[in-house]
Amino acid sequence: MKQGSNQRLRALLLASIFTCLLVCVSAAFAGIRVSATPSNKAPMPGEKITVSIRVNLQETSELLGWLSATLTWNPQVLRHVDQQDHQTVAKVLANAEKASEGRLKLGFLNPHGSRDLIDILDVNFEVIGEAGSSPELQIEIKEMFAARTFTDLRPYLDRTLTEVDEDFSVLEVPEEFELHQNYPNPFNAGTEIRFAMPEEGHVRLDVYNLLGKKIRTLVDEDRKAGRYNAHWDGADANGKTVSSGLYVYRLEAGSFTDQKSMVFVK
């Protein structure tokens, strides 16, 4: 009876150790993410965009040693221009021989390992597709290994972040100037102001108080035809948060001028 009890005890102990190991391993590798993020998810024909490829290991204790992947896109919509990496220790390789076919192979190597949020490569494109077309941007991970342990990290990838959102598409060039109502409104932490330009030109977007005093310039530069978004955080030109109340934002673009009001609440 005593021997049988000891055997059952050892079996339970081994089962507990095995379960603990599984939990620890899962925790060590949970949440590994690879993303290919475009600088503009709604570009227009003729625009330049950058697709940033990153690996996020912030939720793990592992280090990235080796990665090989293939970035693909619709070559009728995006034309590959060039690419650049920002690594000083790791080695990044990019093979653009098939770029005209919508394919770029890339590799990342750091024998000592890279941690946290890793910028792998920025790939630059020119939008050549028509309005409504989809760039069909996608990244496929071929190999992914941890430094030192050589553990295969692919089973621990969050697959939902290895593709670009489906709403990434080419927009039509605006037919006329537009200034939209800010959102949210009223607002506290910040608000977004959208505007559109049917032609290239100088744009100025200013914020005024009710006395007509200009308190902040949000945009003052030349812009190409397109749709844009400006953010106001509720601060004046000196970085000081303004008082609660009604404010006016005014857009000047070529001969076009328009203004709207918004409410800031502390």
LUMDRENZA-601973 format. One record per residue (C-alpha): residue in three letters; x, z, y. Coordinates in steps of 0.05 Angstrom, whole numbers, padded with zeros to 5 digits, always signed. Layout:
<pts>
ALAXZY
...
</pts>
This chain:
<pts>
MET+00000+00000+00000
LYS+00057+00019+00047
GLN+00093-00047+00033
GLY+00030-00087+00047
SER+00019-00050+00112
ASN+00090-00066+00134
GLN+00081-00139+00118
ARG+00017-00142+00159
LEU+00051-00106+00216
ARG+00109-00155+00215
ALA+00060-00214+00214
LEU+00022-00186+00274
LEU+00088-00174+00311
LEU+00112-00245+00298
ALA+00045-00274+00320
SER+00049-00233+00385
ILE+00120-00256+00399
PHE+00101-00329+00386
THR+00040-00324+00432
CYS+00083-00292+00486
LEU+00134-00348+00480
LEU+00080-00400+00487
VAL+00053-00367+00549
CYS+00122-00359+00580
VAL+00140-00432+00566
SER+00074-00456+00595
ALA+00085-00414+00657
ALA+00156-00440+00666
PHE+00134-00512+00665
ALA+00064-00508+00695
GLY+00045-00549+00755
ILE+00101-00602+00756
ARG+00077-00658+00802
VAL+00102-00727+00819
SER+00069-00763+00878
ALA+00075-00830+00913
THR+00044-00819+00981
PRO+00033-00875+01032
SER+00045-00859+01106
ASN-00021-00892+01121
LYS-00078-00898+01070
ALA-00117-00946+01114
PRO-00067-00997+01142
MET-00084-01064+01172
PRO-00052-01132+01161
GLY+00017-01135+01193
GLU+00029-01060+01193
LYS+00091-01027+01163
ILE+00080-00968+01116
THR+00126-00922+01077
VAL+00111-00895+01008
SER+00146-00829+00995
ILE+00161-00810+00923
ARG+00169-00735+00912
VAL+00174-00686+00855
ASN+00144-00617+00865
LEU+00174-00561+00823
GLN+00154-00504+00869
GLU+00108-00473+00817
THR+00161-00473+00762
SER+00228-00441+00748
GLU+00257-00506+00721
LEU+00308-00553+00753
LEU+00302-00629+00753
GLY+00362-00663+00721
TRP+00339-00734+00706
LEU+00280-00777+00724
SER+00265-00850+00712
ALA+00201-00882+00738
THR+00169-00949+00757
LEU+00131-00959+00822
THR+00082-01017+00819
TRP+00037-01050+00871
ASN-00002-01114+00885
PRO+00050-01162+00914
GLN-00007-01202+00946
VAL-00023-01141+00989
LEU+00044-01106+01000
ARG+00111-01140+01012
HIS+00171-01097+00994
VAL+00220-01090+01053
ASP+00272-01039+01031
GLN+00281-00967+01009
GLN+00324-00907+01025
ASP+00337-00838+00995
HIS+00355-00773+01030
GLN+00396-00741+00976
THR+00466-00713+00990
VAL+00482-00684+00922
ALA+00437-00720+00872
LYS+00444-00794+00856
VAL+00384-00840+00867
LEU+00383-00910+00838
ALA+00333-00965+00856
ASN+00327-01033+00823
ALA+00286-01080+00867
GLU+00299-01145+00828
LYS+00226-01149+00810
ALA+00200-01128+00878
SER+00170-01198+00890
GLU+00127-01185+00827
GLY+00106-01116+00852
ARG+00153-01072+00812
LEU+00211-01026+00830
LYS+00249-00984+00780
LEU+00282-00919+00803
GLY+00325-00865+00774
PHE+00345-00795+00797
LEU+00405-00757+00770
ASN+00431-00687+00786
PRO+00470-00653+00729
HIS+00467-00587+00767
GLY+00392-00592+00777
SER+00346-00597+00838
ARG+00291-00547+00852
ASP+00227-00539+00893
LEU+00203-00601+00932
ILE+00249-00660+00919
ASP+00248-00723+00962
ILE+00267-00778+00913
LEU+00257-00843+00952
ASP+00222-00874+01011
VAL+00199-00946+00998
ASN+00181-00989+01058
PHE+00128-01043+01056
GLU+00094-01094+01102
VAL+00019-01102+01093
ILE+00004-01176+01080
GLY-00063-01171+01045
GLU-00131-01185+01075
ALA-00180-01132+01097
GLY-00214-01098+01038
SER-00158-01112+00989
SER-00127-01056+00949
PRO-00051-01046+00944
GLU-00061-01019+00873
LEU-00003-00972+00883
GLN+00017-00932+00822
ILE+00076-00894+00795
GLU+00092-00887+00721
ILE+00141-00834+00696
LYS+00185-00862+00640
GLU+00232-00803+00629
MET+00237-00734+00660
PHE+00286-00681+00636
ALA+00306-00612+00659
ALA+00378-00598+00679
ARG+00419-00554+00632
THR+00365-00546+00579
PHE+00349-00621+00573
THR+00276-00603+00562
ASP+00227-00662+00565
LEU+00184-00646+00626
ARG+00133-00702+00619
PRO+00083-00661+00578
TYR+00079-00612+00636
LEU+00063-00664+00690
ASP-00001-00660+00730
ARG-00025-00731+00716
THR-00075-00730+00772
LEU-00019-00736+00823
THR+00019-00794+00791
GLU-00027-00845+00823
VAL-00049-00859+00895
ASP-00120-00843+00915
GLU-00171-00899+00903
ASP-00189-00900+00977
PHE-00122-00932+00994
SER-00142-01000+01021
VAL-00130-01050+01078
LEU-00175-01045+01138
GLU-00200-01099+01185
VAL-00171-01106+01254
PRO-00221-01075+01304
GLU-00262-01125+01343
GLU-00265-01081+01405
PHE-00236-01018+01437
GLU-00268-00954+01412
LEU-00263-00881+01429
HIS-00298-00835+01380
GLN-00325-00764+01388
ASN-00274-00713+01367
TYR-00283-00676+01302
PRO-00295-00619+01292
ASN-00332-00603+01356
PRO-00335-00547+01377
PHE-00266-00529+01348
ASN-00216-00473+01346
ALA-00152-00487+01308
GLY-00150-00561+01323
THR-00190-00625+01329
GLU-00180-00699+01314
ILE-00193-00756+01364
ARG-00200-00826+01335
PHE-00193-00890+01374
ALA-00186-00965+01359
MET-00151-01023+01392
PRO-00166-01097+01379
GLU-00100-01118+01410
GLU-00030-01092+01423
GLY-00018-01055+01488
HIS-00001-00990+01523
VAL-00045-00930+01506
ARG-00054-00865+01543
LEU-00097-00807+01519
ASP-00102-00746+01564
VAL-00140-00681+01562
TYR-00170-00652+01627
ASN-00205-00587+01644
LEU-00271-00586+01683
LEU-00234-00583+01749
GLY-00203-00651+01734
LYS-00134-00623+01722
LYS-00094-00657+01667
ILE-00070-00605+01618
ARG-00042-00646+01561
THR-00021-00718+01545
LEU-00033-00733+01471
VAL-00012-00807+01470
ASP+00030-00847+01520
GLU+00062-00907+01486
ASP+00054-00979+01464
ARG+00012-00988+01401
LYS-00005-01048+01358
ALA-00077-01067+01344
GLY-00107-01017+01297
ARG-00144-00952+01286
TYR-00110-00887+01305
ASN-00119-00813+01303
ALA-00093-00762+01353
HIS-00091-00687+01341
TRP-00101-00633+01394
ASP-00086-00561+01376
GLY-00118-00530+01438
ALA-00052-00520+01475
ASP-00031-00544+01543
ALA+00033-00582+01561
ASN+00073-00516+01559
GLY+00048-00497+01490
LYS+00001-00443+01515
THR-00069-00440+01484
VAL-00122-00458+01534
SER-00184-00417+01551
SER-00250-00427+01515
GLY-00294-00479+01548
LEU-00310-00552+01559
TYR-00255-00604+01563
VAL-00253-00679+01573
TYR-00208-00729+01538
ARG-00196-00797+01570
LEU-00169-00860+01537
GLU-00137-00916+01577
ALA-00116-00979+01539
GLY-00105-01043+01578
SER-00168-01053+01620
PHE-00208-01007+01574
THR-00225-00937+01597
ASP-00271-00886+01565
GLN-00278-00811+01562
LYS-00316-00758+01523
SER-00324-00682+01526
MET-00307-00629+01474
VAL-00314-00554+01467
PHE-00256-00507+01451
VAL-00274-00437+01425
LYS-00222-00382+01416
</pts>
